[in-house]
Amino acid sequence: MNKFVKWGLPALTLGLLGWGWWLGLVWAPPDREMGDVQRIMYVHVPLQWMAMLAMFLNFVAAVTYLLRQSWKTDALAEAAAEVGLMFGALGMITGAIWGRPTWGVYWSWDPRLTSEAILLVAYTGYLVLRRFVEDPDKRAVWSAVVAIIGAVNLPIVWFSVRWWRSLHQTQSSPKTVDPQMVLPLRVAAFGMLGLMILFLIHRYRIAIAERNAEVALPEALPSDDPAQRASQSSKVA
């Protein structure tokens, strides 16, 4: 498994991304209305999908931590939030690049863009909270609560283009786009999924190592509280 993560997954990810983007640039037809500008879709849309997926994983890990406290789920929540924020920021940047020639502006207070900006600010606040709270137990609980509250915005971002009149187009489907656009988008999305998993794995390993070092127990002394040592050990498990 470690060999696959170290060599196989990166190679597969690069292959899928390269293939998907080549198809999107060379093989897929230009959009009927936007022309070649639309080709940024094969980068922008997978980035946004993976951002939403990582943030949903952060929500699941936060709920799991509150139900059964474990440093592993806390570390996974932190890793997912950081990766989701990174992908979301890149998705917003590529969206702005796409929006300039399409809408005439890099930014509009469109419901989709506004709700996504709020989402990114919320997850930035989540990570800032984790840096400022020194006690690991309080930090894990407080950040889990913030993650759950922040995740309320996920469905708002997703459905905003359907709930309100918006410059941003509604979600496409294989039935509403040219069949030659479907394959490049799917291949690029799977490549971006592999990239997200790679970032998650490496960031999780860093987070769990930091957590284990933070709660590492000193050598037992006669005055040590056995109950406290057992409580900390159960979270590491």
Backbone as CSV, one residue per row, in Angstrom:
resi,resn,N_x,N_y,N_z,CA_x,CA_y,CA_z,C_x,C_y,C_z
1,MET,0.831,-1.207,0.000,0.000,0.000,0.000,0.863,1.253,0.000
2,ASN,1.939,1.256,0.830,2.816,2.412,0.873,3.501,2.644,-0.469
3,LYS,3.869,1.546,-1.171,4.491,1.682,-2.485,3.508,2.266,-3.490
4,PHE,2.241,1.857,-3.378,1.233,2.403,-4.285,1.038,3.888,-4.041
5,VAL,0.971,4.291,-2.771,0.795,5.708,-2.442,2.009,6.515,-2.889
6,LYS,3.191,5.923,-2.763,4.411,6.653,-3.085,4.654,6.743,-4.588
7,TRP,4.345,5.672,-5.302,4.675,5.633,-6.733,3.444,5.473,-7.630
8,GLY,2.588,4.525,-7.292,1.476,4.213,-8.177,0.448,5.318,-8.278
9,LEU,0.013,5.835,-7.133,-1.021,6.870,-7.137,-0.548,8.161,-7.807
10,PRO,0.681,8.649,-7.524,1.133,9.842,-8.252,1.204,9.628,-9.761
11,ALA,1.677,8.447,-10.180,1.768,8.178,-11.622,0.386,8.121,-12.251
12,LEU,-0.555,7.457,-11.566,-1.921,7.377,-12.067,-2.561,8.754,-12.130
13,THR,-2.330,9.556,-11.102,-2.887,10.903,-11.055,-2.364,11.774,-12.197
14,LEU,-1.048,11.759,-12.396,-0.467,12.552,-13.476,-0.970,12.071,-14.844
15,GLY,-1.088,10.747,-14.990,-1.579,10.212,-16.252,-3.008,10.640,-16.550
16,LEU,-3.869,10.564,-15.535,-5.265,10.948,-15.735,-5.410,12.440,-15.983
17,LEU,-4.678,13.252,-15.219,-4.755,14.693,-15.423,-4.235,15.075,-16.809
18,GLY,-3.096,14.496,-17.192,-2.541,14.803,-18.509,-3.470,14.375,-19.636
19,TRP,-4.034,13.184,-19.507,-4.946,12.684,-20.537,-6.215,13.530,-20.603
20,GLY,-6.793,13.798,-19.422,-8.034,14.575,-19.383,-7.855,15.971,-19.945
21,TRP,-6.753,16.633,-19.577,-6.539,17.991,-20.062,-6.175,18.002,-21.541
22,TRP,-5.470,16.983,-22.022,-5.194,16.896,-23.462,-6.497,16.733,-24.236
23,LEU,-7.364,15.861,-23.742,-8.665,15.690,-24.398,-9.451,16.985,-24.397
24,GLY,-9.407,17.695,-23.267,-10.155,18.947,-23.170,-9.619,20.036,-24.078
25,LEU,-8.303,20.063,-24.284,-7.695,21.102,-25.109,-7.721,20.777,-26.603
26,VAL,-7.584,19.499,-26.932,-7.382,19.121,-28.331,-8.576,18.384,-28.925
27,TRP,-9.132,17.456,-28.159,-10.144,16.548,-28.716,-11.562,17.101,-28.596
28,ALA,-11.879,17.684,-27.440,-13.240,18.187,-27.210,-13.505,19.419,-28.080
29,PRO,-14.736,19.607,-28.520,-15.056,20.775,-29.343,-15.168,22.033,-28.485
30,PRO,-15.016,23.206,-29.091,-15.240,24.452,-28.340,-16.720,24.624,-28.033
31,ASP,-16.995,25.394,-27.011,-18.378,25.668,-26.653,-19.046,26.526,-27.724
32,ARG,-20.329,26.294,-27.943,-21.054,27.016,-28.984,-21.089,28.510,-28.724
33,GLU,-21.177,28.930,-27.454,-21.305,30.354,-27.139,-19.991,30.953,-26.632
34,MET,-19.252,30.208,-25.814,-18.034,30.762,-25.217,-16.780,30.445,-26.012
35,GLY,-16.859,29.524,-26.956,-15.685,29.181,-27.747,-14.636,28.446,-26.928
36,ASP,-13.356,28.743,-27.195,-12.262,28.037,-26.530,-12.099,28.439,-25.066
37,VAL,-12.667,29.585,-24.675,-12.577,30.007,-23.272,-13.150,28.936,-22.354
38,GLN,-14.140,28.209,-22.836,-14.823,27.201,-22.032,-13.898,26.068,-21.613
39,ARG,-12.760,25.912,-22.278,-11.883,24.773,-21.995,-11.289,24.817,-20.588
40,ILE,-11.318,25.969,-19.938,-10.855,26.036,-18.554,-11.765,25.224,-17.633
41,MET,-12.934,24.859,-18.136,-13.862,24.024,-17.364,-13.204,22.743,-16.880
42,TYR,-12.301,22.170,-17.678,-11.694,20.885,-17.343,-10.708,20.988,-16.188
43,VAL,-10.400,22.213,-15.779,-9.607,22.449,-14.570,-10.503,22.972,-13.453
44,HIS,-11.315,23.967,-13.784,-12.130,24.651,-12.783,-13.153,23.723,-12.118
45,VAL,-13.906,22.987,-12.908,-14.976,22.154,-12.343,-14.417,21.033,-11.465
46,PRO,-13.392,20.263,-11.896,-12.837,19.255,-10.981,-12.290,19.843,-9.688
47,LEU,-11.680,21.024,-9.763,-11.194,21.664,-8.538,-12.341,21.928,-7.576
48,GLN,-13.448,22.436,-8.093,-14.595,22.741,-7.244,-15.219,21.472,-6.669
49,TRP,-15.322,20.442,-7.482,-15.861,19.175,-6.986,-15.022,18.625,-5.839
50,MET,-13.707,18.634,-6.007,-12.831,18.079,-4.975,-12.833,18.942,-3.714
51,ALA,-12.975,20.253,-3.893,-13.075,21.131,-2.725,-14.307,20.778,-1.901
52,MET,-15.438,20.609,-2.573,-16.674,20.256,-1.879,-16.560,18.885,-1.219
53,LEU,-15.919,17.945,-1.904,-15.763,16.600,-1.354,-14.877,16.617,-0.108
54,ALA,-13.773,17.357,-0.162,-12.873,17.440,0.994,-13.562,18.113,2.179
55,MET,-14.342,19.154,1.908,-15.043,19.837,2.993,-16.136,18.949,3.591
56,PHE,-16.783,18.149,2.754,-17.762,17.199,3.287,-17.065,16.149,4.143
57,LEU,-15.874,15.723,3.742,-15.098,14.780,4.550,-14.724,15.399,5.890
58,ASN,-14.407,16.681,5.888,-14.134,17.391,7.131,-15.347,17.356,8.052
59,PHE,-16.534,17.552,7.485,-17.773,17.490,8.259,-17.982,16.103,8.868
60,VAL,-17.784,15.061,8.064,-17.961,13.691,8.551,-16.969,13.388,9.674
61,ALA,-15.715,13.798,9.480,-14.700,13.549,10.506,-15.014,14.318,11.788
62,ALA,-15.544,15.534,11.658,-15.888,16.334,12.843,-17.011,15.676,13.632
63,VAL,-18.048,15.223,12.932,-19.153,14.533,13.606,-18.648,13.255,14.273
64,THR,-17.814,12.517,13.565,-17.267,11.270,14.104,-16.449,11.540,15.358
65,TYR,-15.680,12.629,15.355,-14.881,12.944,16.541,-15.754,13.222,17.753
66,LEU,-16.844,13.951,17.552,-17.720,14.258,18.688,-18.414,13.005,19.216
67,LEU,-18.654,12.026,18.335,-19.301,10.793,18.767,-18.319,9.831,19.428
68,ARG,-17.126,9.789,18.888,-16.094,8.906,19.436,-14.753,9.599,19.292
69,GLN,-14.309,10.213,20.374,-13.119,11.041,20.321,-11.879,10.217,20.000
70,SER,-11.216,10.613,18.936,-9.998,9.948,18.491,-9.128,10.974,17.801
71,TRP,-7.832,10.938,18.086,-6.930,11.877,17.435,-6.853,11.630,15.938
72,LYS,-7.146,10.416,15.513,-7.111,10.109,14.079,-8.193,10.867,13.328
73,THR,-9.401,10.890,13.865,-10.475,11.617,13.173,-10.259,13.121,13.264
74,ASP,-9.680,13.575,14.364,-9.362,14.999,14.475,-8.303,15.386,13.446
75,ALA,-7.291,14.546,13.283,-6.248,14.816,12.292,-6.814,14.768,10.875
76,LEU,-7.722,13.833,10.627,-8.347,13.749,9.307,-9.185,14.990,9.030
77,ALA,-9.897,15.476,10.037,-10.705,16.690,9.869,-9.822,17.879,9.516
78,GLU,-8.703,18.012,10.199,-7.789,19.118,9.909,-7.227,19.006,8.494
79,ALA,-6.804,17.799,8.122,-6.239,17.600,6.785,-7.266,17.900,5.703
80,ALA,-8.490,17.427,5.895,-9.535,17.632,4.886,-9.882,19.107,4.752
81,ALA,-9.919,19.834,5.862,-10.240,21.264,5.799,-9.167,22.029,5.039
82,GLU,-7.909,21.701,5.308,-6.820,22.414,4.648,-6.790,22.117,3.149
83,VAL,-6.962,20.851,2.793,-6.976,20.474,1.377,-8.195,21.078,0.685
84,GLY,-9.348,21.025,1.341,-10.555,21.606,0.757,-10.424,23.093,0.526
85,LEU,-9.812,23.796,1.479,-9.622,25.238,1.328,-8.687,25.539,0.160
86,MET,-7.633,24.740,0.022,-6.689,24.951,-1.074,-7.367,24.744,-2.427
87,PHE,-8.098,23.631,-2.568,-8.785,23.357,-3.827,-9.873,24.404,-4.098
88,GLY,-10.571,24.820,-3.040,-11.611,25.830,-3.205,-11.047,27.164,-3.660
89,ALA,-9.895,27.566,-3.081,-9.273,28.832,-3.483,-8.817,28.780,-4.943
90,LEU,-8.218,27.645,-5.330,-7.796,27.492,-6.724,-9.010,27.460,-7.661
91,GLY,-10.085,26.848,-7.196,-11.304,26.832,-7.993,-11.873,28.223,-8.189
92,MET,-11.804,29.045,-7.140,-12.309,30.413,-7.260,-11.433,31.238,-8.197
93,ILE,-10.111,31.025,-8.141,-9.202,31.760,-9.020,-9.455,31.389,-10.481
94,THR,-9.562,30.089,-10.766,-9.831,29.673,-12.149,-11.211,30.129,-12.598
95,GLY,-12.155,30.181,-11.661,-13.480,30.701,-12.007,-13.438,32.172,-12.381
96,ALA,-12.600,32.935,-11.655,-12.456,34.359,-11.982,-11.822,34.536,-13.353
97,ILE,-10.835,33.696,-13.668,-10.201,33.754,-14.987,-11.227,33.442,-16.075
98,TRP,-12.095,32.486,-15.811,-13.156,32.118,-16.757,-14.201,33.236,-16.857
99,GLY,-14.496,33.870,-15.724,-15.549,34.876,-15.693,-15.195,36.162,-16.420
100,ARG,-13.904,36.512,-16.442,-13.513,37.804,-17.057,-13.925,37.895,-18.527
101,PRO,-13.593,36.918,-19.372,-14.040,37.036,-20.764,-15.500,36.663,-20.968
102,THR,-16.093,35.949,-20.006,-17.477,35.497,-20.175,-18.472,36.528,-19.661
103,TRP,-18.224,37.063,-18.453,-19.131,38.019,-17.844,-18.648,39.463,-17.975
104,GLY,-17.375,39.631,-18.323,-16.807,40.971,-18.418,-16.144,41.440,-17.144
105,VAL,-16.229,40.654,-16.049,-15.619,41.003,-14.766,-15.022,39.749,-14.144
106,TYR,-13.995,39.952,-13.304,-13.415,38.815,-12.590,-14.315,38.355,-11.448
107,TRP,-15.052,39.307,-10.883,-15.852,38.991,-9.704,-17.204,39.667,-9.792
108,SER,-18.241,38.944,-9.406,-19.585,39.486,-9.304,-20.202,38.938,-8.024
109,TRP,-21.022,39.749,-7.374,-21.678,39.275,-6.151,-22.857,38.372,-6.520
110,ASP,-22.531,37.387,-7.302,-23.461,36.359,-7.726,-23.718,35.407,-6.551
111,PRO,-24.920,34.839,-6.415,-25.181,33.938,-5.272,-24.175,32.799,-5.138
112,ARG,-23.780,32.192,-6.257,-22.819,31.095,-6.178,-21.462,31.584,-5.685
113,LEU,-20.988,32.686,-6.247,-19.677,33.200,-5.861,-19.682,33.713,-4.428
114,THR,-20.759,34.402,-4.057,-20.832,34.948,-2.708,-20.885,33.849,-1.659
115,SER,-21.725,32.846,-1.873,-21.828,31.749,-0.904,-20.525,30.967,-0.823
116,GLU,-19.822,30.836,-1.948,-18.550,30.124,-1.912,-17.488,30.937,-1.185
117,ALA,-17.503,32.258,-1.368,-16.558,33.109,-0.644,-16.773,32.991,0.861
118,ILE,-18.039,32.963,1.273,-18.353,32.790,2.698,-17.848,31.438,3.182
119,LEU,-17.993,30.412,2.342,-17.520,29.067,2.697,-16.008,29.064,2.918
120,LEU,-15.270,29.706,2.031,-13.817,29.748,2.165,-13.395,30.532,3.406
121,VAL,-14.106,31.609,3.696,-13.799,32.378,4.905,-14.058,31.528,6.148
122,ALA,-15.138,30.747,6.137,-15.463,29.890,7.280,-14.373,28.849,7.519
123,TYR,-13.883,28.249,6.460,-12.844,27.223,6.632,-11.489,27.848,6.957
124,THR,-11.262,29.081,6.513,-10.073,29.793,6.959,-10.137,30.041,8.460
125,GLY,-11.323,30.446,8.935,-11.517,30.636,10.366,-11.324,29.348,11.144
126,TYR,-11.773,28.240,10.577,-11.585,26.931,11.213,-10.101,26.643,11.425
127,LEU,-9.296,26.871,10.398,-7.861,26.592,10.511,-7.171,27.585,11.442
128,VAL,-7.624,28.843,11.440,-7.059,29.828,12.359,-7.350,29.427,13.801
129,LEU,-8.580,28.961,14.049,-8.943,28.505,15.391,-8.006,27.396,15.854
130,ARG,-7.699,26.476,14.971,-6.829,25.365,15.343,-5.429,25.838,15.715
131,ARG,-5.010,26.955,15.155,-3.661,27.461,15.461,-3.615,28.230,16.779
132,PHE,-4.744,28.792,17.187,-4.734,29.657,18.361,-5.110,28.944,19.657
133,VAL,-5.745,27.790,19.556,-6.122,27.045,20.766,-5.036,26.026,21.056
134,GLU,-4.367,26.173,22.189,-3.225,25.315,22.492,-3.643,23.971,23.077
135,ASP,-4.687,23.953,23.892,-5.111,22.698,24.498,-5.680,21.770,23.421
136,PRO,-5.097,20.593,23.221,-5.532,19.727,22.115,-6.973,19.238,22.245
137,ASP,-7.429,18.986,23.470,-8.802,18.519,23.652,-9.814,19.607,23.311
138,LYS,-9.592,20.801,23.856,-10.493,21.911,23.550,-10.452,22.246,22.063
139,ARG,-9.248,22.251,21.491,-9.109,22.576,20.074,-9.893,21.600,19.202
140,ALA,-9.793,20.322,19.512,-10.481,19.311,18.704,-11.998,19.465,18.797
141,VAL,-12.519,19.710,20.011,-13.963,19.841,20.193,-14.467,21.133,19.560
142,TRP,-13.807,22.237,19.848,-14.260,23.525,19.313,-14.203,23.541,17.780
143,SER,-13.120,23.032,17.227,-13.006,23.035,15.772,-14.017,22.093,15.135
144,ALA,-14.361,20.989,15.806,-15.383,20.090,15.277,-16.738,20.798,15.203
145,VAL,-17.050,21.571,16.226,-18.310,22.321,16.232,-18.312,23.357,15.106
146,VAL,-17.189,24.073,14.940,-17.087,25.062,13.869,-17.216,24.399,12.499
147,ALA,-16.616,23.215,12.346,-16.695,22.496,11.068,-18.133,22.123,10.731
148,ILE,-18.881,21.686,11.725,-20.273,21.297,11.504,-21.112,22.519,11.117
149,ILE,-20.867,23.643,11.797,-21.598,24.865,11.460,-21.223,25.335,10.054
150,GLY,-19.942,25.297,9.731,-19.490,25.732,8.415,-20.034,24.887,7.288
151,ALA,-20.239,23.586,7.557,-20.728,22.678,6.517,-22.159,22.975,6.106
152,VAL,-22.885,23.757,6.907,-24.246,24.143,6.527,-24.246,24.882,5.193
153,ASN,-23.136,25.549,4.896,-23.053,26.324,3.664,-22.797,25.463,2.429
154,LEU,-22.396,24.214,2.605,-22.098,23.359,1.456,-23.312,23.179,0.533
155,PRO,-24.480,22.786,1.048,-25.630,22.666,0.138,-26.075,24.008,-0.426
156,ILE,-25.843,25.101,0.306,-26.206,26.422,-0.215,-25.367,26.743,-1.449
157,VAL,-24.062,26.452,-1.373,-23.191,26.678,-2.529,-23.647,25.827,-3.711
158,TRP,-23.944,24.565,-3.443,-24.279,23.637,-4.518,-25.598,24.008,-5.211
159,PHE,-26.615,24.359,-4.416,-27.942,24.610,-4.979,-28.214,26.086,-5.267
160,SER,-27.244,26.959,-4.997,-27.482,28.398,-5.159,-27.889,28.757,-6.581
161,VAL,-27.317,28.064,-7.575,-27.646,28.400,-8.969,-29.062,27.965,-9.342
162,ARG,-29.660,27.121,-8.520,-31.047,26.701,-8.768,-32.033,27.497,-7.924
163,TRP,-31.607,27.905,-6.744,-32.509,28.613,-5.843,-32.670,30.088,-6.200
164,TRP,-31.623,30.701,-6.757,-31.672,32.136,-7.059,-31.265,32.382,-8.508
165,ARG,-31.734,33.484,-9.053,-31.303,33.886,-10.395,-29.826,34.239,-10.329
166,SER,-29.055,33.695,-11.255,-27.614,33.769,-11.113,-26.939,33.932,-12.467
167,LEU,-25.817,34.660,-12.466,-24.985,34.704,-13.657,-24.371,33.339,-13.932
168,HIS,-24.066,32.662,-12.850,-23.424,31.356,-12.975,-24.415,30.351,-13.547
169,GLN,-23.960,29.572,-14.513,-24.845,28.587,-15.117,-25.176,27.471,-14.134
170,THR,-26.302,26.807,-14.332,-26.664,25.668,-13.502,-25.767,24.479,-13.829
171,GLN,-25.779,23.492,-12.931,-24.942,22.324,-13.146,-25.319,21.624,-14.454
172,SER,-24.287,21.293,-15.231,-24.511,20.556,-16.464,-24.618,19.069,-16.153
173,SER,-25.069,18.318,-17.129,-25.139,16.859,-17.017,-24.765,16.278,-18.370
174,PRO,-24.466,14.980,-18.444,-24.145,14.378,-19.746,-25.225,14.579,-20.793
175,LYS,-26.457,14.864,-20.359,-27.552,15.067,-21.306,-27.589,16.485,-21.868
176,THR,-26.905,17.419,-21.206,-27.005,18.820,-21.614,-25.731,19.347,-22.284
177,VAL,-24.684,18.510,-22.403,-23.452,18.960,-23.049,-23.099,17.998,-24.173
178,ASP,-22.201,18.432,-25.021,-21.721,17.584,-26.112,-21.059,16.334,-25.534
179,PRO,-21.359,15.149,-26.066,-20.749,13.911,-25.546,-19.224,13.965,-25.506
180,GLN,-18.612,14.704,-26.416,-17.154,14.801,-26.430,-16.605,15.642,-25.277
181,MET,-17.474,16.364,-24.590,-17.042,17.122,-23.422,-17.121,16.282,-22.143
182,VAL,-17.922,15.231,-22.175,-18.149,14.428,-20.974,-16.899,13.645,-20.597
183,LEU,-16.284,12.967,-21.558,-15.115,12.134,-21.265,-13.946,12.946,-20.709
184,PRO,-13.547,14.061,-21.326,-12.436,14.834,-20.749,-12.722,15.302,-19.328
185,LEU,-13.955,15.718,-19.071,-14.297,16.207,-17.739,-14.218,15.079,-16.712
186,ARG,-14.696,13.901,-17.074,-14.649,12.775,-16.144,-13.219,12.326,-15.884
187,VAL,-12.424,12.243,-16.930,-11.029,11.824,-16.762,-10.280,12.836,-15.896
188,ALA,-10.465,14.121,-16.180,-9.812,15.156,-15.386,-10.294,15.126,-13.937
189,ALA,-11.575,14.833,-13.724,-12.121,14.771,-12.368,-11.497,13.623,-11.581
190,PHE,-11.329,12.461,-12.219,-10.689,11.330,-11.533,-9.215,11.635,-11.244
191,GLY,-8.567,12.341,-12.176,-7.194,12.752,-11.913,-7.108,13.709,-10.744
192,MET,-8.048,14.650,-10.672,-8.069,15.594,-9.564,-8.410,14.894,-8.251
193,LEU,-9.241,13.855,-8.329,-9.536,13.059,-7.136,-8.274,12.393,-6.612
194,GLY,-7.470,11.830,-7.523,-6.207,11.232,-7.105,-5.290,12.248,-6.456
195,LEU,-5.256,13.470,-7.011,-4.419,14.524,-6.434,-4.914,14.903,-5.046
196,MET,-6.221,14.992,-4.886,-6.783,15.321,-3.581,-6.443,14.243,-2.551
197,ILE,-6.553,12.981,-2.951,-6.231,11.880,-2.037,-4.766,11.934,-1.630
198,LEU,-3.886,12.233,-2.583,-2.455,12.350,-2.262,-2.212,13.439,-1.232
199,PHE,-2.793,14.613,-1.452,-2.634,15.709,-0.500,-3.214,15.333,0.865
200,LEU,-4.365,14.662,0.846,-4.995,14.260,2.107,-4.115,13.299,2.886
201,ILE,-3.556,12.320,2.197,-2.722,11.331,2.868,-1.509,11.996,3.515
202,HIS,-0.819,12.828,2.750,0.395,13.463,3.287,0.058,14.457,4.394
203,ARG,-1.029,15.207,4.230,-1.393,16.173,5.277,-1.894,15.465,6.529
204,TYR,-2.582,14.331,6.349,-3.038,13.554,7.497,-1.850,13.012,8.284
205,ARG,-0.855,12.523,7.580,0.328,11.986,8.263,1.030,13.055,9.073
206,ILE,1.108,14.256,8.524,1.711,15.362,9.272,0.874,15.688,10.504
207,ALA,-0.457,15.743,10.311,-1.353,16.106,11.422,-1.313,15.068,12.534
208,ILE,-1.328,13.792,12.183,-1.339,12.750,13.219,0.003,12.701,13.934
209,ALA,1.096,12.989,13.227,2.407,13.031,13.880,2.472,14.203,14.860
210,GLU,1.931,15.354,14.459,1.893,16.505,15.362,1.043,16.213,16.586
211,ARG,-0.104,15.539,16.362,-0.989,15.231,17.476,-0.339,14.252,18.450
212,ASN,0.295,13.230,17.922,0.940,12.242,18.787,2.079,12.863,19.574
213,ALA,2.833,13.772,18.930,3.910,14.455,19.643,3.357,15.388,20.709
214,GLU,2.216,15.986,20.424,1.611,16.952,21.340,1.083,16.280,22.604
215,VAL,0.539,15.092,22.463,-0.072,14.403,23.611,0.795,13.260,24.096
216,ALA,2.049,13.192,23.620,2.933,12.109,24.058,3.095,12.166,25.562
217,LEU,2.989,11.022,26.198,3.061,10.946,27.647,4.509,10.882,28.112
218,PRO,4.863,11.619,29.127,6.221,11.504,29.677,6.385,10.161,30.375
219,GLU,7.619,9.834,30.703,7.864,8.581,31.422,7.098,8.600,32.737
220,ALA,6.506,7.461,33.023,5.633,7.365,34.198,6.380,7.675,35.477
221,LEU,5.795,8.505,36.319,6.330,8.841,37.622,5.327,8.408,38.681
222,PRO,5.753,8.205,39.911,4.818,7.783,40.956,3.635,8.719,41.110
223,SER,3.823,10.001,40.806,2.745,10.969,40.997,1.806,11.038,39.799
224,ASP,2.111,10.320,38.706,1.259,10.380,37.524,-0.129,9.848,37.841
225,ASP,-1.123,10.432,37.174,-2.501,9.983,37.328,-2.786,8.887,36.304
226,PRO,-2.986,7.633,36.717,-3.230,6.548,35.756,-4.459,6.785,34.901
227,ALA,-5.509,7.384,35.474,-6.744,7.620,34.716,-6.494,8.589,33.576
228,GLN,-5.689,9.623,33.838,-5.393,10.601,32.800,-4.568,9.963,31.698
229,ARG,-3.583,9.118,32.067,-2.773,8.447,31.064,-3.634,7.535,30.204
230,ALA,-4.592,6.857,30.809,-5.463,5.951,30.053,-6.368,6.713,29.105
231,SER,-6.829,7.919,29.531,-7.695,8.719,28.695,-6.964,9.180,27.438
232,GLN,-5.721,9.660,27.595,-4.956,10.122,26.453,-4.613,8.962,25.522
233,SER,-4.295,7.799,26.089,-3.936,6.643,25.263,-5.114,6.176,24.440
234,SER,-6.335,6.251,24.979,-7.509,5.782,24.247,-7.776,6.650,23.022
235,LYS,-7.433,7.931,23.055,-7.654,8.803,21.906,-6.670,8.511,20.781
236,VAL,-5.453,8.142,21.163,-4.458,7.819,20.150,-4.842,6.553,19.419
237,ALA,-5.509,5.648,20.112,-5.870,4.356,19.503,-6.866,4.526,18.391
